[in-house]
Amino acid sequence: MNTSKFIFKCTNCGKEYSTTEVMYLCEPCSKENNTTTPPKGVLKVFYNYQNIRNSISGFKDLKKTGFVDLLPIVNTDSLPILRVGKTPLYTINKIDSKSLPFSIHLKDDSQNPTFSFKDRASALVSAFAKENKLSTIVAASTGNAGSSLAGMCASQDQQAIIVVPETAPLAKLTQIIMYGAKIVPVKGTYDEAFDLSVKATERFGWYNRNTAFNPLTIEGKKTVSFELFEQLNFKIPDRIFVPVGDGVIISGVYKGFEDLLLLGLIDRMPTIVAVQSAGSDNLVRNVGKKEFQIKSSTTIADSISVDIPRNFYMAQQFIQKYQGESIIVLDEEIMEASKILSRNTGIFAEPAATTAFAGLLHYQSQGKLLENSNNVVLLTGSGLKDLKSVSNMLKIPESIYPTVENLQKILS
C-alpha cells in the first residue's frame, strides 16, 4: 500500500496518521470511550487532493479508473466480482396521479447484490483485506451489514463472522447463513453485539468491518455521491433525504461530495436532510448539545434502530459545517410512506429506507420543497428483507371457487 496516497485524521483531536497498518480509532481519544456515549477517535480518510487535481481534467477522468484515486486501495481489481453500486436513479413527477411542482429522484440501492446500500462499504473493506492478506473479517450487524459482508466475502473466498442481535429479521439471517458465513446471535442489542465483535478483533486478530470503527466503510459508502452527481447530469440536487441510524451513511454521502468540493469539481454542498424515526432519534436529537443523552430505541425500522450512534461526532461535524437539516418521523409515517412508495413506483423498500421517503413527504406537507427543485431520496434496502414489518398491512382475501361470479365479488 502506498502510504502517501491517503492519511487518517481523527474526528475529535485532529491528529493525523500515515500508516500501512490496519487502523481503527485514534488511540489517545479512544481511551476516553465508554459504553454510554458515542465513541471518540473515529478516523476520517484524506487524500492528496492537490496532486489529484493536477492529474485530472475533470470528473470523467476519475471515473475512467473506477475512482481509485479517491479510494484507499491500490487496484480496483481487488474489489469483488459482484456488481456493487451503479444503481438506478428513478425520477417521479407525480404521486397518486397528482402532479408535483418539483422532482423526486429515487436512488434505489436495493439493486445491490445483497439488496442493500451496505454492499458499498463491504466491497471496499473486502478489497482492502484482499490486498493486505487478511482472510477473516468480523462485523456486528442488525442484519444488512452482516448479510452484505457475508455476500462479499463469499465472492472473494474470505471468511465472514457476523455477530447479530437474536431479534434480527429472519430474511437477513437467512442471507448470512446461505452465504456461508459464521453467524453468532447474541442475547442483547446491536450495541452489545458491536462490543463483542471488537473484543473478538482484539483477541483473535480478525479484521473488523464495523461502521464508525473501520474508517474505510465511509469511503465505500461515499461512492453513492459520485454516482448521483453523474446521474443528475453533473448538477447538485437541492436536497438529499438520507435515513439515519449510527450516522455512517449520511457521513458517506457528505464525504463523497466533500471530495468533489476539494477537487474543485463542484462549488457547493447539497442540503442533506438527516431523517430519523421518532423511536430512535439519538443522533439528530443530540446534535449541538453539550451532553449526549441516550433514549432507548424502539422503531419498526430495525436497520436504523441505534441507542448509541457510533459515528455521531463525524456526522455532527458534517451537519454543522454544511448547514444540514434534520427531521424526525413517526413509525406510522414510515409505514404509510412504504405504501405510497410501493404503489406509485413499484419499489418495495424496507422501513429504514422508507424513513427517508417519509421525511420527504413530511417536507412536502409543510411546503418546504420549492417549485422546480430536485430532491433525492436514498433508498437503502429491499422490503423483502423484513416482511414482518409490513405484515399488519397485508389483507389477503379468502380463496374462492374459480368462477367468474366469485371473481366479480372480490373485485367489487
N, C-alpha and C positions, 0 to 999 in steps of 0.2 A: 504494500500500500504506500502511496506517495504521501509523505507527511506534510508536504507543502500545499496539497490540494485543498484541505479544509482544516479548520480548528474547531474545538469545542469552547463555548463560552458559558459560564454559569449564569443562570437567570437571576440569581439573587445577589452574589457578590461581584460578578463581572470578571472573575478570574478566567484566564484563557489557558487552554491545554492543546498541545500539538503532540500526538502520540500515535504509535502503531498498535498500541494495546487496546483491548476492549475496555470501554469506559461506560459507566452508567451515571453516577451522580458526582457532583463536586464534593470531594471528601470532607473538607473543613465545614461546609454548610450542612452536609448530611448528618454530621454529628449532633446537630440540634434537633433532628427529626424525632417524632413520637407517633403514637397511634391515634392521636385525636385531632391532628391538624394536617393540612396538605404538606407533602414533603418539600423541603428546600434543597437546592443544589441541582435541580433539573438542568440539563445541558442543552444548549442550542448550537446548531451547526452553522458555521460561516465559511464562505469560500473566498478566494481571491477575486473579487468582482472586477477589479480594475484590469487584471490580466484577461479575464473572460471578455470584457468589453472590447479590449484591444484585438481579440482574436475572432470576433464575430461581426457580421454586418447587420444582423437582425435576428428576430425570433426564429426564422426558418433554419438558420444555421445551428441553433441549439437543438431543434427537432431532428435534424439530419442525423445526429449522433445519439439519438434517444435521450437527450438531456443529460448525458453522462457528466458533462462539466459541472452540473448542479446536483450531482448525486455522490454519496460517499462510497462509491465502488469504483473499481478500476475499469471494468468492462461490462457492458450491458448483456453480453453473452452469459454472464453469471446468473442472470435472472431466470426464474422458472420458465419452462416452455409454454406454460398456460398463458392465455391472453388476459393480462391484468391491465385495467384501465381501458382507454379508448372507448368508453361507454357512451351511449347515445344521449343527446340533449334534445328533448322534445319541446316544441313551442305550442302553447294553447292560448286562444284568444276569447274563449267563452266557457262558462260553467253553467250547467243545467240549461243549455240553449240560450243563455243570456250573454250578449257580447260584453267584453271587458274593454275599458278605455286604456288598458295597459297590457303588457305582455308577460306571460308566465313561462319560464323556461325550466323544465324538469330534467335534472341530471340524474339519470337512472343507473345508480351504481349497483343495483341488484343484478345487473347483467355481468358482473364479475364472475370468475369461475366458481367460487363457493357462495355466490349470491349476496355478497356484502362489500361495502366500502373497505372493510378491514384488509382485503386482499392487497391493497396498495402498500400497506405497511409490512405485511407478512412477506410479500415478494422481495422487498428490499432487504429485510432482515435475513431472509434465507440466502439471498445473493451474497451479502456480506459474510455470512457464516461459511458459505462455499469457498469464497476467496481466501478466508482465513482458517480453513480446515477445521471448522467447528461442526461436529456431526450431530450433536444433540441440542435441541432448543426447547426451552420450557416457557410456558405462559400461563397466567391466570386469566380467566375469562368468564363472562356471564353467558357465553355461547359463541358469538360471532367471531371474536378474535381467535378463539380456540379452534373453531372449525376451519377458519381461514388458514391459520398456521399449519394445522394438520394437513390440509389440502396442498399447500405449497411444499411442505416437507415431503409429502408422498410423491410429488413430481420431481423432487431433487434427490431422492434416496437419502433423506435425512430422518432422524428420529425426533418426533414431537412428543412432549409430555405436557398434558393440559390439565390444569387444576381448576375445577369449576364448583360453584355452589350447587348443592344437590337439587336446588329448585330450578336450575337452568332448563329452558324449554327442550322437550324431547327431540324435536327435529334437529336442533343444533347438536345435542349429544349424539344423535344417530350419525350425523355427518362426521363428527370426531372419530367415532368408533370405526365407521366404514373406511375412512382414510388411513386406518392402521395406526393411529396414534395411541399412546398410553393415556387413558383418562383417569383422573383422580378426583372423584366427587368428595366434597368436604361438607361437614355439618356446620354451616356458617355462611357469612356474607361474602360478596366479591372481595371486600377489603381483607377479610381473613384469608381467602384463597390467594390474594396478591402477596400477603406477608409470608405465607408458606412457600410460595414459589421463589421468593427472594432468598429465604433461608436455604432452600434446596440448591439454588445457584451458588451460594457461599459454600455449602457442604460438598456438593458433587462436581462443581466446576462447569455446569451446563451453561450454555449461552441463553440469556433471558430476553424475551421479546416484549415484556410488559410495557404498555404505554406509559409515558411520563416517567419511565425508569430507563428504558433504552432510548437514547436520543434519536436513533435512526428511524423510529416509527413516524416521527413528524416529517422526515424527509421523504418517506414513501407516500404519505397522505397528501403532501403538498402538490403532487403531480396533477391532482384534480384541477388546480387553479390554472396550470399551463393549458390543459385541455379546454377549459371554459373560455379562456382568452382567445384561443384559436376558433372554437366553435361559434363564438359570438362575433366573428369577423374582426378580431383584434380590437374589440371595443370593451370597455369596462362596464359591467352591469351596474345599475343603480343600487340594487340591494341583493344580497345573498342570504337566504334563510338557512341556518345550519342547526341541526339537533345537537344538543349539548349534554354530556354527562360528566366525564372527567376532564374535558377541555382539550383533548388532543386533536380531534377532528377540526375544531374551529381554529386551533393554532396552526394546523397544517394548511388550511385554506389561507389564513393570513400569511404564513411563511412563503407559500408559492408566489403570491402577489408581491410580497416584500422583496423576494429575489428579483422579480421583474422590475420593481422600482429601483433597486440598487444597480441594476444593469442599464437603467435609463430607457427601458423598453415600454414603460407606461409612466404616466405622470401623476396618477392619483390612486389611492386605495378605494375599492368599492366599500359601500356601507355594509358591514356584515352584521347580521342580526342573530344573536345567540338565543335559541328557543329551548326552554326547559319546561318539563312537566311541573305543575304545582306540587306534586308529590315527591319531587326530587329536584329542588332548586338550589342546592347547596353552592353552586358556582356563582350564578348571577346574583343571588341574594347577598353574597359576601363581597362582591367587587367594590373596592373603595372603603371597606370597613377596616377599622383598626384591629379588631379581634375577630378571628374566624369562629363562627358559630355553626355547629352541626345540627341538622334536623334529620331524624331517621327517615329514610326514603321508602316510600310505598307508591309505586306507579305501575300502570299496565305496560308502560314502555320499559321492559326489563333491561334492554341494552344501554339505556341511559339512566338507570337507577343506581345512583352512587352517593354514598354518605360522605366520603372524603375525596373530592375531585383531585386526582393525582397531579394534574397539570394546571392547577389553579393559578400559580404565580405567573407562568408564561402567558396563559390565556388572559389574565387580568392586564398584564403589560400591553398585549396587543390591543385589547378592547379600549384601554385608556389612551394609548398612543394614537390610535387611528379613529377615535371617536365612534367606536362600535355601539350598537344598540342591543337591547335585550327585551325579551318578553316571556312571561310565564303563562302557560295554558293548562286548562283542566284536562283530566283524563277523558271526560265526556267530549270535550272539543277535539281531542286526539282521535277518538273513535269515530266521531262524526266526519272529521276530515278524511279518515280512511275510507268511509263510504263514498264521500263526494269524489275523492281522487279516483277510486276504482271505477265507479260508474261513468265518469266523464273521460277517462283516459285509457282504461284497460290496464293500468299499472296497479298491481296489488302489492302494497308496501307494508312492512311490519310497523307496529306502533311507534317505535323510536324514529323511524323515517317520516311517518306522517305527522309527527310532532312539528317538524319544520313546516309542513304544509298548513297545519293548524295555525302556526304563527303568521303565515302569510294571510290566511283567511281572516284572522283577527285584525291585522293591519288594514285589510280591505274594509272590514266593517267599521273601522274607526276613521276611514277616509285618508289614510296615511300614504296610499300608493298613488303617486302623481300620474296624470294623464300622459300616455305615450312612454311611460317608464318601462325599463327592462328589469325583471325580477327573477332571480334564480332560486329554485328550491332544491336542496341537496337531499335526494332520496337514497338512504344508505343501506337498505336491506330489503329482502323479499318477504312478503307476507306469509309465504309458505313456511318460514322459519318458526312461526309462532301462531299456529292455528287456534290454540286455546284462547288467545286474547280476543278473538272475534266470534267465539262460539255462541255468545249470548245474542249476537245479531243475526244468526242464521235461523231462518224459518223455512224448513223444508216441508213442502206439502206431503200429505199422506199419499201413498201409492194408489193408483186407480186401476180398474179393469180397463183394458185397451179398447175403449170405444170413443167415437168422436163426441158423443154426448157428454161423457165424463171429462174429456179433454176440455170441452167448452165450459163446463162448470168451474174447472180450475182457473181458466183464463179470465172468467168473469168475476 
